[in-house]
Every structure is written in C-alpha cells, then in structure tokens.
Amino acid sequence: MTKKRAYTSPTGKDSISAEQVKAFRAGYNYRSYPYPLYSTDAPGHRKRVYHSRKGSGFFAFTPDGSGGSAASGGETLNHLLFKEAIAGLKRTRLSLYKPGKNKAPDFWIDVPITLCSPGDLEKMISKGDGSHPLFADVYFKFESDHWLAQKWSGEAYLEVFNTHAVGVEKQKVLKRLELPTIEVDIREPPYAYPVDEEDTTDELEADHVRRLRHMLEHNNGFLKATVLSNPSSAPYLKKLLTQQIQQTNQLKAELDSARSTLRSATIDKLSAEEALDGMKADLTALQAAHHDLAVSLETSRSDLYQLTNEHNVLVENHRVSAEEHERVRWSLHLRYLIALLFVLALYAGTMFFWPTDDPIPAAPETAASQAAEPSQPVADTQKPRAKAKAHTHHGGSGR
C-alpha cells in the first residue's frame, strides 16, 4: 500500500500530503521536491522518502532506504488523521474505562474537560535511564471541575490504537514514570477514516478531521478511552490524606462515642440481667401457681362435670315428676268431675223421686150432691184450702 503522507523531519510532528507536494512541484515544472521527506514511522526510526507523481502521487523510499520501492508500514493515515483531530480539540467529555480481567473494559467515570491549548503531537517521553525515548501520540493539558483534573495534574497522554495496541513494555514505563495515559481504539466507526488510503484526497481528509472534532466537541459527544496508567499527583494524595485524617478523626470520635454507649449498654445489660433473674424467679413462681391453678381447674372441671350430670338427672327427675304430677292432677280433676257429676245426678234423682203432701184430688161434685149437703160457713170452707196451698207451695219449692 502506498503512502500519501510524509514527515518533514526525522523526529518532528509536521507532515505533508502527496497532493500538497504535487501541487508544489507543479509550480516548478515538476522538478524534484527540494526539502527532505521522511516515512511515517515513529520518531528516530524514520527513513528518507521521495515524492512520486504517478497517478495522484505517493511517497516512495529513496534508493538508500529500500531500493526505491513504495513506502509502506509506519503510521497509517487513519492514525495520523485522528491525532490531528485530537490536537485541535477545544473541549470534550472523557468516557473512561478500566481494563477488565479476561473481559471487555469496565466503565469507570465521565469527565467533562476543556483543553488549555492545542494538543502536542508525538510528545517525547524520556525513560530516565539514557535509553531511546518513547513518544506519545498526543499530549494535552486540560481543566475540569472533576477530581480527576487534580489527580492527573491536569494533563494526559493519549495513545491511538489502530493496527497495534500499546505494548506491555511501554505501559510499564508509563506507569513507572507515573504519566496519566489513555488509549483510544479507532479501528471501527465513528472514529475510523472511511476512505481507502489509495483514494484519499486532502479535502476528504480535512472533512474527516472536522467531523471528528465536531462530534467530540458536541454537548452529547464523548471520547471513549481505556486508562493505561492512572497515577495520583502529590496535591491529590495530600488532599486524600487530609480527607483520610478527617475521616479517621471522625471515626475515632464515633468510636469513643460507641465505647461510651457500649459502657452504658453494659451497665444496662447487667441491670437487665438482674431484672431478668428476678423475672425468671417470678416466672418460676407463676409457673408453679399456673400448675396449681391448672390442677384446681381440672378438679373444678371434673366437679362441674359431675354436678352437670347430677343437675341433668335432677332436671330429668323433675320433668318426670312434673309429668306424673300433671297426670295425677288431671286424674284428680277427672275424679272430682265424675264425683260432682255423680252427686248432681244423685241429687237430681232424689229430687225427682221425693214424695209430696198434696191431697188426692176429689171427684168432681155433682149438682145434686152439692144441694144435698148442708151449707157450711164460708170461713171454715176456705181455711183448709189455704193450708193446702201453703203445703203445696212448700213441696214444690223443695222439689
């Protein structure tokens, strides 16, 4: 694959496109480009390249490099364009993840930041042992109200993951030097450059850089990155120490209060135990009394059962006696009635057959006899009749 970008120095950060070089050479009748150009390898490992204007133009190694072949390897165009976009940011939101154990990274925190100045590309990092230095893709200083700004001293080193992730040895150096470092994976959209390097143009590259910056600076935009090195600055550690001391003092005060409460609770516990012992004795007495009451209750239940049975017998006897009394009463009433009827019948019979003193009626007198009999005084003749009437009246009323 041909290269459409070249650096203008062996260790510098400035690059130029094949299209720009072609335009420059067109103004000079396509004479050779007068300034040295270098491959897109890491600083210190770059090789001399020259511009070929075949087709849309590309960079090739010089004969003293790799036999005049097209330059390959080194930094990809996708990698380079993303660095340029980051370097020109004014603000964004870092969405930071921490490496997980044998799994995808775990989300850590979101940190809105404002960049203090344009990012520094290909930032050199001295190892401190005289060996060949390291280079970070982008270095930037930032401001934020978030505690991470103090923890990282307001700076961060950014590594771009396109074809290769940051090696283990480099990560060890970054951690040893206590440099806050994040890594951004640009192999997939929305960060990846969608145009093949063979078909790229300066205009397409500029559009891609502008799109990235607009996306990252948007209110809803964010830069997703994995934390490779997470040091803590001295001021941050001092602040943590102060907070720890305050928390320790607070915990100590709470501990003293807890101890005092414990002592009071211990005294209360002893009092409660004494009260409990008394309550246990009372409970034993109550249990004994309960047992006695239970026995008494059982005896009472037995007596009540016996009394109930006796009461039921008495009730039954009373019922039988009442029935017998009722039968006898009706029998007596019947007897009284029969006797009364008998007396009445006897009395009626007696009255019916009772003899009277009335004289036997005389035969009617004839006129001849009445004339033959001598006349009697009227007074003597009426007196016996009066008596007879009186006797008749007495017998009739008696009857």
Solvent accessible surface area in square Angstrom, and as a share of the most:
residue,aa,sasa,rsa
1,M,143,0.64
2,T,27,0.16
3,K,13,0.06
4,K,14,0.06
5,R,29,0.10
6,A,0,0.00
7,Y,4,0.02
8,T,57,0.33
9,S,34,0.22
10,P,66,0.41
11,T,77,0.45
12,G,24,0.23
13,K,86,0.37
14,D,94,0.49
15,S,35,0.23
16,I,28,0.14
17,S,5,0.03
18,A,2,0.01
19,E,77,0.35
20,Q,94,0.42
21,V,0,0.00
22,K,56,0.24
23,A,70,0.54
24,F,73,0.31
25,R,26,0.10
26,A,48,0.37
27,G,65,0.62
28,Y,108,0.41
29,N,131,0.67
30,Y,77,0.29
31,R,155,0.57
32,S,94,0.61
33,Y,41,0.16
34,P,89,0.56
35,Y,130,0.49
36,P,57,0.36
37,L,4,0.02
38,Y,30,0.11
39,S,6,0.04
40,T,5,0.03
41,D,31,0.16
42,A,56,0.43
43,P,2,0.01
44,G,46,0.44
45,H,112,0.50
46,R,26,0.09
47,K,92,0.39
48,R,109,0.40
49,V,5,0.03
50,Y,93,0.35
51,H,11,0.05
52,S,14,0.09
53,R,119,0.43
54,K,153,0.65
55,G,70,0.67
56,S,68,0.44
57,G,1,0.01
58,F,38,0.16
59,F,1,0.00
60,A,3,0.02
61,F,14,0.06
62,T,20,0.12
63,P,112,0.70
64,D,122,0.63
65,G,35,0.34
66,S,52,0.34
67,G,68,0.65
68,G,28,0.27
69,S,59,0.38
70,A,40,0.31
71,A,3,0.02
72,S,61,0.40
73,G,49,0.47
74,G,40,0.38
75,E,21,0.10
76,T,34,0.20
77,L,5,0.03
78,N,22,0.11
79,H,27,0.12
80,L,5,0.03
81,L,1,0.00
82,F,0,0.00
83,K,2,0.01
84,E,44,0.20
85,A,0,0.00
86,I,1,0.01
87,A,13,0.10
88,G,27,0.26
89,L,6,0.03
90,K,143,0.61
91,R,122,0.45
92,T,12,0.07
93,R,67,0.24
94,L,0,0.00
95,S,9,0.06
96,L,0,0.00
97,Y,49,0.18
98,K,77,0.32
99,P,86,0.54
100,G,21,0.20
101,K,185,0.78
102,N,165,0.84
103,K,132,0.56
104,A,75,0.58
105,P,61,0.39
106,D,66,0.34
107,F,111,0.46
108,W,55,0.19
109,I,27,0.14
110,D,54,0.28
111,V,0,0.00
112,P,83,0.52
113,I,8,0.04
114,T,73,0.42
115,L,17,0.08
116,C,70,0.42
117,S,60,0.39
118,P,109,0.68
119,G,10,0.10
120,D,42,0.22
121,L,27,0.13
122,E,20,0.09
123,K,62,0.26
124,M,115,0.51
125,I,9,0.05
126,S,76,0.49
127,K,44,0.19
128,G,70,0.67
129,D,99,0.51
130,G,84,0.80
131,S,56,0.36
132,H,92,0.41
133,P,34,0.22
134,L,30,0.15
135,F,30,0.13
136,A,0,0.00
137,D,15,0.08
138,V,0,0.00
139,Y,31,0.12
140,F,6,0.03
141,K,90,0.38
142,F,5,0.02
143,E,112,0.50
144,S,29,0.19
145,D,160,0.83
146,H,46,0.21
147,W,105,0.37
148,L,0,0.00
149,A,16,0.12
150,Q,67,0.30
151,K,19,0.08
152,W,3,0.01
153,S,65,0.42
154,G,10,0.10
155,E,37,0.17
156,A,0,0.00
157,Y,18,0.07
158,L,0,0.00
159,E,9,0.04
160,V,8,0.05
161,F,35,0.15
162,N,21,0.11
163,T,87,0.51
164,H,150,0.67
165,A,53,0.41
166,V,19,0.11
167,G,42,0.40
168,V,101,0.58
169,E,123,0.55
170,K,41,0.17
171,Q,45,0.20
172,K,118,0.50
173,V,22,0.13
174,L,1,0.00
175,K,110,0.46
176,R,142,0.52
177,L,51,0.26
178,E,113,0.51
179,L,27,0.13
180,P,4,0.02
181,T,0,0.00
182,I,0,0.00
183,E,21,0.09
184,V,0,0.00
185,D,62,0.32
186,I,0,0.00
187,R,124,0.45
188,E,118,0.53
189,P,108,0.68
190,P,67,0.42
191,Y,18,0.07
192,A,21,0.16
193,Y,21,0.08
194,P,112,0.70
195,V,40,0.23
196,D,75,0.39
197,E,16,0.07
198,E,80,0.36
199,D,95,0.49
200,T,12,0.07
201,T,55,0.32
202,D,42,0.22
203,E,126,0.56
204,L,73,0.37
205,E,6,0.03
206,A,40,0.31
207,D,59,0.31
208,H,8,0.04
209,V,13,0.08
210,R,141,0.51
211,R,103,0.37
212,L,0,0.00
213,R,76,0.28
214,H,126,0.56
215,M,50,0.22
216,L,0,0.00
217,E,36,0.16
218,H,90,0.40
219,N,138,0.71
220,N,116,0.60
221,G,10,0.09
222,F,89,0.37
223,L,3,0.01
224,K,103,0.44
225,A,3,0.02
226,T,27,0.16
227,V,6,0.04
228,L,15,0.07
229,S,2,0.02
230,N,55,0.28
231,P,20,0.12
232,S,29,0.19
233,S,19,0.12
234,A,78,0.60
235,P,78,0.49
236,Y,26,0.10
237,L,91,0.45
238,K,146,0.62
239,K,90,0.38
240,L,61,0.30
241,L,107,0.53
242,T,61,0.36
243,Q,67,0.30
244,Q,99,0.44
245,I,88,0.45
246,Q,111,0.49
247,Q,91,0.40
248,T,79,0.46
249,N,85,0.43
250,Q,108,0.48
251,L,112,0.56
252,K,125,0.53
253,A,62,0.48
254,E,88,0.39
255,L,86,0.43
256,D,69,0.36
257,S,67,0.43
258,A,52,0.40
259,R,128,0.47
260,S,50,0.32
261,T,86,0.50
262,L,118,0.59
263,R,149,0.54
264,S,58,0.37
265,A,48,0.37
266,T,62,0.36
267,I,113,0.58
268,D,89,0.46
269,K,115,0.49
270,L,97,0.48
271,S,63,0.41
272,A,58,0.45
273,E,67,0.30
274,E,127,0.57
275,A,55,0.43
276,L,83,0.41
277,D,86,0.45
278,G,36,0.35
279,M,123,0.55
280,K,108,0.46
281,A,62,0.48
282,D,85,0.44
283,L,94,0.47
284,T,88,0.51
285,A,62,0.48
286,L,117,0.58
287,Q,104,0.46
288,A,56,0.44
289,A,46,0.35
290,H,127,0.57
291,H,116,0.52
292,D,91,0.47
293,L,121,0.60
294,A,44,0.34
295,V,79,0.45
296,S,60,0.39
297,L,90,0.45
298,E,104,0.46
299,T,71,0.42
300,S,55,0.35
301,R,136,0.50
302,S,68,0.44
303,D,69,0.36
304,L,115,0.57
305,Y,149,0.57
306,Q,104,0.46
307,L,107,0.53
308,T,58,0.34
309,N,60,0.31
310,E,80,0.36
311,H,108,0.48
312,N,79,0.41
313,V,86,0.49
314,L,117,0.58
315,V,74,0.43
316,E,77,0.35
317,N,77,0.39
318,H,132,0.59
319,R,111,0.41
320,V,76,0.44
321,S,65,0.42
322,A,45,0.35
323,E,95,0.43
324,E,76,0.34
325,H,118,0.52
326,E,68,0.31
327,R,142,0.52
328,V,60,0.35
329,R,83,0.30
330,W,150,0.53
331,S,36,0.23
332,L,69,0.34
333,H,78,0.35
334,L,103,0.51
335,R,158,0.58
336,Y,139,0.53
337,L,88,0.44
338,I,101,0.51
339,A,51,0.40
340,L,95,0.47
341,L,98,0.49
342,F,129,0.54
343,V,83,0.48
344,L,94,0.47
345,A,64,0.50
346,L,108,0.54
347,Y,132,0.50
348,A,59,0.46
349,G,27,0.26
350,T,56,0.33
351,M,38,0.17
352,F,151,0.63
353,F,159,0.66
354,W,148,0.52
355,P,110,0.69
356,T,57,0.33
357,D,102,0.53
358,D,66,0.34
359,P,94,0.59
360,I,160,0.81
361,P,120,0.76
362,A,95,0.74
363,A,81,0.63
364,P,127,0.80
365,E,110,0.49
366,T,85,0.49
367,A,84,0.65
368,A,77,0.60
369,S,43,0.28
370,Q,105,0.47
371,A,86,0.67
372,A,86,0.67
373,E,103,0.46
374,P,110,0.69
375,S,113,0.73
376,Q,126,0.56
377,P,84,0.53
378,V,103,0.59
379,A,75,0.58
380,D,89,0.46
381,T,59,0.35
382,Q,110,0.49
383,K,125,0.53
384,P,80,0.51
385,R,164,0.60
386,A,61,0.48
387,K,132,0.56
388,A,37,0.28
389,K,148,0.63
390,A,66,0.51
391,H,60,0.27
392,T,60,0.35
393,H,141,0.63
394,H,135,0.60
395,G,19,0.18
396,G,37,0.35
397,S,84,0.54
398,G,45,0.43
399,R,150,0.55
